[in-house]
Every structure is written in C-alpha cells, then in structure tokens.
Amino acid sequence: MLRYIGRRLLILIPTLWAISVVTFIIIQLPPGDYLTTVRARLSAQGDGSLGAQELARLTERYGLDEPVLVQYWKWFSNIIFHGDFGDSFDFGRPVSALLAERLPLTITLSVLTLLFIWAVSFPIGVYSAMRQYSVGDYSFTFLGYLGLAVPNFLIALVLMWISLRYFGMSVGGLFSPEYRDAPWSLAKFGDMLAHLWIPVVIWGTAGTAANIRVLRANLLDELRKPYVVAARARGMKKNWMTIKYPVRVAMNPFFSTIGWILPGLIAADAITSQVLNLNTTGPLLLRSLLAQDMYLAGSILLISAVLVVIGTLISDLALAWLDPRVRLRY
C-alpha cells in the first residue's frame, strides 16, 4: 500500500508541470492580449502619454515583449517560489486577493454539494436496484432523467420564483439585503443557512441524477453474479447480504468520480452563479476569459486542473481502501 501511495505521489510532479504548460498555452492561444484592449481604449480616449507609461510598466513587469518561454517561466516561477499569481489587468488587483475572496465560498458550496450528491443518490440508487421496475424505481428514473435534461440555470430561475412567490424570500446571493453588510451574528448565520440550500440543490441535481443511474446499474450487475446467488442459497438475509457485499463493490463509482466532480464544482456553473448572484470563481473565470485577463484566467484554470489531479489521487486512495483488489495489485 505504501509503495502504491508513493508511486501516485511521484506521478504528481510531472503531471502538475505538464498542466502548467498546457494552461499557459491555452491562455496564449487567443489573438492579441489584454494590453491590446487597453491600448485601443486609451487611444479612443486620447490619453496617450499616461497610457504609454502604464503599458510600458506592464510590459516590463510581465515580459510581454519577450519570448513565450520567458513569459511562462516568469509566471510559473513566481507561483512556485513566491506564491504570486500576478496581477489582474481587468480588476487592477493581485490575483491572489481576488481568489481569496471567492475560493472560500466556492469550496464551501462544493463540499456541501458533494455531500448532498452522495447522501441523496446512495439510498435512491440502492432502492431502485433492489426494487427494480417498481413504481418508486420508475419515479426516481423519471426524476433522474429530468435532472440531467434541465439546465441548472433554469432550475435556479424556477427555485428563485418559488422562494419569492410562496415564501417571500429573496434568494439572490447568500444573504438577505438587511444582512449583507451586517457583522456576523447568530441571525446572519441562520439567514445564510436559509439561502444555502438553493445553490447546493441546483449544483447537485445533475450529479445526483448521474450517480443514481450509475449505482443502480452497477448494483443490478452485482446482484446477478454467482456469489450473490450462492450466498442467498446458504440462507443469508437479502438486505444484510446486499449491503455487505454487492453495495460495497457498486460504490466504486462514488469514489472514482471525485477526480472530475470536485474541480467541476470548484469552477462552478458560471451562468447559474450569475443568476443566483453568487461570488464564486465561475463568473470570475468567465469575465477574465472575455477580457483576456491572462493571469487571472490562467490561475483559475491552473487551480481547477490541480484539483483534478488531487481529486484523482483521493479517488485512487479511496478505491485502494474500499476495494482489496487494488491493494493486492500493488
């Protein structure tokens, strides 16, 4: 097991370096850059002297007039050795400060959404497999397909209308207007909890529906295998035997999908976050890409890609703990 963990950790180093290279290439692909946009805007405003000085300062700091390899090394080395992600051209602030404002909320919502996906999809998936073709199975199947088909932003609009129409609660953001600028208190915390369930349910809808279908299909396959038939023939109780053996094997997708669910939640649905007025990294990434704010966009993409690697590592370790075949293999 220790050899397996060591091997996975060693693979992280070249993987993270390759990710940084690919990320930098992606943000360099669009024609022009942010300075081109600034130059055009300043020229239209007739602010030539001040604009030229500012452009020269930015160009010198980030080496924008130097070869791409030099630009990459300045960007990558500042992140590794100094924790400096650069400055956002569009906001005029350090990227690290912008991420510090958005990441805590994004991570909180992501973790809660992941727990919501597991808590809802696990019992429903087990029930649908053990009660195949029942009324409940058909009902959950219909709701699952509905959750996969309906866009998240549309669900957000519907829930916002229901909350305002029937409960009189404004769901834009995570706080009511009277608590947005108020200091933290028990009342403000309760108001946040009253708003928190909406983005968690919306973000978790598609993931929950997908996990239900996967768990149901895997568990149905396990329930038809010879070892299950043999255990039932020896008199083992159906529910106890199902939970102890087939469900444990069928749960592999729950752990193996952490690698892509986690970064997907961190990046967040930009459109849904815009609809709900949430200060997450999704709208920030969208704005940075539209403005060609290369250091802000590159930092968010890099963090998302690193989360893919970390999530995959967590998935591998969890599968090694859950499935003895993985441990025996290494």
Rosetta blueprint (number, residue, H / E / L):
1 M L
2 L H
3 R H
4 Y H
5 I H
6 G H
7 R H
8 R H
9 L H
10 L H
11 I H
12 L H
13 I H
14 P H
15 T H
16 L H
17 W H
18 A H
19 I H
20 S H
21 V H
22 V H
23 T H
24 F H
25 I H
26 I H
27 I H
28 Q H
29 L L
30 P L
31 P L
32 G L
33 D L
34 Y H
35 L H
36 T H
37 T H
38 V H
39 R H
40 A H
41 R H
42 L H
43 S H
44 A H
45 Q H
46 G L
47 D L
48 G H
49 S H
50 L H
51 G H
52 A H
53 Q H
54 E H
55 L H
56 A H
57 R H
58 L H
59 T H
60 E H
61 R H
62 Y H
63 G L
64 L L
65 D L
66 E L
67 P L
68 V H
69 L H
70 V H
71 Q H
72 Y H
73 W H
74 K H
75 W H
76 F H
77 S H
78 N H
79 I H
80 I H
81 F H
82 H H
83 G L
84 D L
85 F L
86 G L
87 D E
88 S E
89 F L
90 D L
91 F L
92 G L
93 R E
94 P E
95 V H
96 S H
97 A H
98 L H
99 L H
100 A H
101 E H
102 R H
103 L H
104 P H
105 L H
106 T H
107 I H
108 T H
109 L H
110 S H
111 V H
112 L H
113 T H
114 L H
115 L H
116 F H
117 I H
118 W H
119 A H
120 V H
121 S H
122 F H
123 P H
124 I H
125 G H
126 V H
127 Y H
128 S H
129 A H
130 M H
131 R L
132 Q L
133 Y L
134 S L
135 V H
136 G H
137 D H
138 Y H
139 S H
140 F H
141 T H
142 F H
143 L H
144 G H
145 Y H
146 L H
147 G H
148 L H
149 A H
150 V L
151 P L
152 N H
153 F H
154 L H
155 I H
156 A H
157 L H
158 V H
159 L H
160 M H
161 W H
162 I H
163 S H
164 L H
165 R H
166 Y H
167 F L
168 G L
169 M L
170 S L
171 V L
172 G L
173 G L
174 L L
175 F L
176 S L
177 P H
178 E H
179 Y H
180 R L
181 D L
182 A L
183 P L
184 W L
185 S L
186 L H
187 A H
188 K H
189 F H
190 G H
191 D H
192 M H
193 L H
194 A H
195 H H
196 L H
197 W H
198 I H
199 P H
200 V H
201 V H
202 I H
203 W H
204 G H
205 T H
206 A H
207 G H
208 T H
209 A H
210 A H
211 N H
212 I H
213 R H
214 V H
215 L H
216 R H
217 A H
218 N H
219 L H
220 L H
221 D H
222 E H
223 L H
224 R L
225 K L
226 P H
227 Y H
228 V H
229 V H
230 A H
231 A H
232 R H
233 A H
234 R L
235 G L
236 M L
237 K L
238 K H
239 N H
240 W H
241 M H
242 T H
243 I H
244 K H
245 Y L
246 P H
247 V H
248 R H
249 V H
250 A H
251 M L
252 N H
253 P H
254 F H
255 F H
256 S H
257 T L
258 I H
259 G H
260 W H
261 I H
262 L H
263 P H
264 G H
265 L H
266 I H
267 A H
268 A L
269 D L
270 A H
271 I H
272 T H
273 S H
274 Q H
275 V H
276 L H
277 N L
278 L L
279 N L
280 T L
281 T H
282 G H
283 P H
284 L H
285 L H
286 L H
287 R H
288 S H
289 L H
290 L H
291 A L
292 Q L
293 D L
294 M H
295 Y H
296 L H
297 A H
298 G H
299 S H
300 I H
301 L H
302 L H
303 I H
304 S H
305 A H
306 V H
307 L H
308 V H
309 V H
310 I H
311 G H
312 T H
313 L H
314 I H
315 S H
316 D H
317 L H
318 A H
319 L H
320 A H
321 W H
322 L H
323 D L
324 P H
325 R H
326 V H
327 R H
328 L H
329 R H
330 Y L
